[in-house]
Amino acid sequence: MKKKILILTTGGTIGMKRSQDLGVVPTSEFLEFLNSFPQLNEIANIEVVEYSNVPSPYMTPKIMLDLAQNVDSYLLDYDGIVITHGTDTLEETAYFLDLVTTSRKPIVLTAAMRSGSELGLDGPRNIIDSVRVASHPETVDKGVLVVMNDDIHTARDVLKFDSGTVDAFRSPKYGPIGTIDPDMVIYHRNNYLRESVWTNVIEPKVDLIKAVAGMDDTYINASIANGSKALVIEAFGRGNLPCDLVPSLKLAIEAGVLVVVVSRTITGRVLPEYGYDGGGKSLQEIGCILGGDLQGPKARIKLMALFGKYQSAEMVKKFFNQSLL
């Protein structure tokens, strides 16, 4: 018996075409295409709903929360859901949904690197693959997945690695969780690192700062002045920063701002290894949290959800720390 799958569209390149005057822009043709795509109904019983039609740079955590609540409601009536999304913020939306949605049913995000006007467009194949994954019995309880270019990624691990190629999405730490061949969906491993933060509220005041050589404390001081609840810093290497930032970090912590240090590298964990002023060990000693192997944007998303659920910085710190690698 075929599964009942909902395709929920949000916008992005997958639903865009090139206009001679404007460049690549959203169109209204994508829904018509999905509703007349015969291969889809060979896989599952498909229904299509437009949630939004916006470029993914327009996505916000507030929109992600509304999307998550809609997904939970829709999944009461469907066996799985495929969400089409723009590529620029897809990894953040996927991780947010992975944290806050409550259903065990398949939730799959997909996108396209090429618009509907380009040769070799990748959108239709990614949609077909995503519906196959959402219909597969082994996809239940694997968390939110991202399907791109015949690979199945976990929301926690996936990154947009390239700005233009069709294999732009990769999981550099642990690799894809599975692949899609013409004859079957194949899972290579389980999703052991999934966690949940079930909340109906988020805290928007969480900032992200990337460390660069010779930086000063301007952005840290601005976060304090702006009343930020938490601050994520993408530090060098194992979690090290210029010593000139330490006084402002101490002020932030004294002011009740939760400071999480992650690495600006693509893979690897931060560790309390270096003891010099500004080194990871010294930062931990002044009260910074070392954020394991999470990337900066996802650490920010996680803190938004945790502060929405618990409000208290101490509670957030406990829950953030307990799930770190």
C-alpha positions in Angstrom: 0.0 0.0 0.0 1.4 3.4 -1.0 2.2 5.9 1.7 0.4 9.3 2.0 3.1 12.0 1.7 2.7 15.7 1.9 5.0 18.0 -0.1 5.2 21.4 1.7 6.9 24.1 -0.3 8.6 27.1 1.2 10.4 28.7 -1.7 14.0 28.8 -2.8 15.9 28.1 -6.1 14.0 24.9 -6.6 10.8 26.9 -7.3 12.5 29.7 -9.3 13.2 30.6 -12.9 15.3 33.1 -14.7 13.7 36.4 -15.7 15.5 38.3 -18.5 15.3 41.6 -16.6 15.4 40.4 -12.9 17.7 37.4 -12.8 16.6 34.2 -11.0 13.4 35.0 -9.0 10.4 33.1 -7.5 7.6 32.0 -9.8 4.1 30.6 -9.3 4.7 27.6 -11.6 6.3 25.3 -9.1 3.0 24.1 -7.6 1.7 23.4 -11.0 4.8 21.4 -11.8 4.5 19.3 -8.6 0.8 18.6 -9.1 1.5 17.3 -12.7 4.7 15.4 -11.9 3.5 11.8 -12.8 6.5 9.9 -11.3 5.6 11.2 -7.8 2.3 9.4 -7.6 4.0 6.2 -8.7 5.9 6.3 -5.4 3.2 7.6 -3.0 -0.1 9.3 -2.7 1.0 12.9 -3.0 -0.6 16.1 -1.8 1.0 19.5 -2.2 0.6 22.6 0.0 2.4 25.9 -0.3 3.6 27.2 3.0 5.5 30.2 1.5 7.4 31.2 -1.6 10.4 33.1 -0.5 14.2 33.0 -1.0 15.9 31.2 1.9 17.8 34.3 3.1 14.4 35.5 4.1 13.9 32.6 6.6 14.0 33.5 10.3 13.9 31.4 13.5 10.4 32.8 14.0 9.3 31.4 10.6 11.1 28.1 11.4 9.1 27.8 14.7 5.8 28.3 12.8 6.9 25.8 10.2 7.7 23.3 12.9 4.3 23.7 14.5 2.6 23.2 11.1 4.7 20.1 10.4 3.6 18.5 13.6 0.0 19.2 12.8 0.2 18.0 9.2 1.9 14.7 10.3 -1.2 13.7 12.2 -2.8 13.1 8.7 0.2 12.0 6.6 2.8 9.2 6.7 5.6 11.6 6.0 6.4 15.1 4.8 8.9 16.5 2.2 9.7 20.2 2.6 11.2 22.1 -0.4 13.5 24.9 0.8 16.1 27.3 -0.4 19.7 26.1 0.0 21.2 29.1 1.8 19.6 28.5 5.2 18.4 24.9 4.7 20.8 23.5 7.2 19.6 25.8 9.9 15.9 25.1 9.2 16.5 21.4 9.2 18.4 21.5 12.5 15.7 23.6 14.1 13.0 21.2 13.0 15.1 18.3 14.2 15.2 19.9 17.7 11.6 21.0 18.1 9.3 18.7 16.1 7.7 15.9 18.1 6.6 13.3 15.4 8.5 10.1 14.8 7.3 10.1 11.2 9.7 11.0 8.3 10.5 14.6 7.8 12.7 15.3 4.8 14.1 18.6 3.5 15.3 19.0 -0.1 16.3 21.8 -2.4 18.0 22.6 -5.8 21.2 24.3 -6.7 19.9 25.0 -10.2 16.8 26.9 -11.1 14.1 25.6 -13.3 15.6 27.5 -16.3 19.0 25.8 -16.2 20.2 22.8 -18.1 20.7 19.7 -15.9 18.4 21.0 -13.2 18.6 18.9 -10.0 15.3 19.8 -8.4 13.1 17.1 -9.9 15.5 14.3 -9.0 15.9 15.6 -5.5 12.1 15.7 -5.0 11.7 12.1 -6.3 14.5 10.9 -4.0 13.0 12.8 -1.0 9.6 11.2 -1.5 11.2 7.8 -1.8 13.1 8.4 1.5 10.0 9.8 3.2 8.0 6.6 2.1 10.7 4.2 3.2 9.8 2.2 6.4 13.4 2.5 7.8 13.1 6.3 7.8 10.8 6.3 10.8 12.4 7.8 13.9 15.6 8.9 12.2 14.9 12.6 12.9 14.9 15.3 10.2 16.8 14.4 7.1 18.2 16.3 4.2 18.2 14.7 0.8 20.4 16.2 -1.9 22.3 14.7 -4.9 21.4 11.1 -4.1 22.7 11.4 -0.5 20.7 11.3 2.8 22.1 13.5 5.5 21.2 14.1 9.2 20.1 17.7 10.0 22.8 17.9 12.7 25.7 17.0 10.4 24.8 18.5 7.0 26.5 21.7 5.7 26.2 23.7 2.5 29.8 23.2 1.4 29.9 24.9 -1.9 28.1 27.9 -3.3 27.1 26.5 -6.7 27.7 22.8 -7.4 25.0 20.2 -7.3 27.0 18.3 -4.6 27.1 21.3 -2.4 25.6 19.6 0.6 27.9 17.3 2.6 28.3 15.8 6.0 32.1 16.3 6.5 32.3 14.9 10.1 30.6 11.5 9.7 29.4 11.3 6.2 25.8 10.8 4.9 23.5 8.5 6.8 22.5 6.8 3.6 22.2 6.9 -0.2 19.5 6.6 -2.9 20.2 4.2 -5.7 17.8 3.7 -8.7 16.4 0.5 -7.2 16.5 1.2 -3.4 17.1 3.5 -0.5 20.1 2.3 1.5 20.9 3.4 5.1 24.5 3.0 6.2 24.2 3.9 9.8 21.8 5.1 12.5 21.4 8.7 13.8 22.9 8.4 17.2 23.5 12.1 17.9 19.9 13.3 17.6 18.5 15.3 20.5 15.2 17.1 21.2 14.2 20.4 22.6 10.4 20.5 22.5 9.4 24.1 22.8 6.7 26.4 21.5 8.8 29.5 22.3 12.2 30.7 21.1 14.7 33.3 22.3 15.7 35.5 19.3 18.5 37.4 21.1 21.4 35.0 20.5 24.3 36.4 18.6 27.1 34.7 16.5 30.5 36.2 16.0 33.3 34.8 13.9 36.9 35.2 15.2 39.4 36.8 12.8 43.1 37.7 13.3 43.5 41.0 15.3 39.8 41.4 16.1 38.8 43.7 19.0 35.9 43.5 21.4 33.4 45.7 19.4 30.9 43.0 18.6 31.1 41.4 22.0 30.4 44.7 23.7 27.5 45.4 21.2 25.9 42.0 22.2 26.1 42.9 25.8 24.6 46.3 25.2 21.8 44.8 23.1 20.7 42.5 25.9 21.7 39.2 24.3 20.9 36.1 26.2 23.7 34.1 24.7 26.7 34.6 22.4 28.3 32.0 20.1 31.9 32.6 19.1 33.4 30.8 16.2 37.0 30.6 17.6 40.2 29.5 16.1 41.2 25.8 16.0 40.5 24.0 19.3 38.6 27.0 20.6 41.2 29.8 21.1 40.8 33.6 20.9 42.9 36.7 21.1 43.7 37.7 24.6 42.3 41.2 24.0 38.8 39.7 24.0 39.0 38.1 27.4 38.0 41.1 29.5 34.9 41.7 27.5 34.0 38.0 27.7 34.3 38.2 31.4 32.0 41.2 31.4 29.5 39.3 29.3 29.5 36.3 31.6 29.2 38.6 34.7 26.2 40.2 33.0 24.5 36.8 32.6 25.2 36.3 28.9 25.9 32.6 28.2 29.0 32.4 26.0 29.5 29.3 23.9 32.8 28.8 22.0 32.9 26.6 18.9 35.5 26.2 16.2 35.4 28.1 12.9 37.0 24.9 11.3 34.7 22.6 9.3 35.5 19.4 11.4 36.9 18.7 14.8 35.9 19.6 18.4 36.9 22.4 20.7 38.8 21.3 23.8 40.2 22.9 27.0 43.7 22.2 25.6 45.6 25.6 25.6 46.1 27.4 28.8 47.4 30.8 27.7 45.1 33.8 28.1 42.4 33.4 25.5 43.2 29.7 25.0 40.3 27.2 25.2 41.3 26.0 28.7 41.4 29.6 30.1 38.1 30.4 28.4 36.4 27.4 30.1 37.9 28.5 33.4 36.3 32.0 33.2 32.9 30.4 32.5 32.6 29.9 28.7 31.0 26.7 27.4 33.1 24.7 24.9 30.6 23.7 22.3 32.0 20.3 21.1 31.8 19.8 17.4 28.7 21.9 16.6 29.0 24.5 13.9 28.3 28.1 14.9 24.9 28.6 13.2 23.6 25.3 14.7 24.9 26.2 18.2 23.0 29.5 17.9 19.8 27.6 16.8 20.1 25.2 19.7 20.5 28.1 22.2 17.4 29.8 20.8 15.4 26.7 21.4 16.8 26.0 24.9 16.3 29.5 26.1 12.8 29.5 24.8 12.1 26.3 26.8 14.0 27.0 30.0 14.6 30.8 30.2 17.2 30.3 33.0 20.8 30.5 31.8 21.9 27.9 34.3 19.3 25.4 33.0 20.3 26.1 29.4 23.9 25.6 30.3 23.1 22.2 31.9 21.1 21.0 29.0 23.6 22.3 26.4 26.5 20.6 28.1 24.9 17.2 28.6 24.6 16.5 24.8 28.1 17.7 23.7 30.6 15.3 22.1 
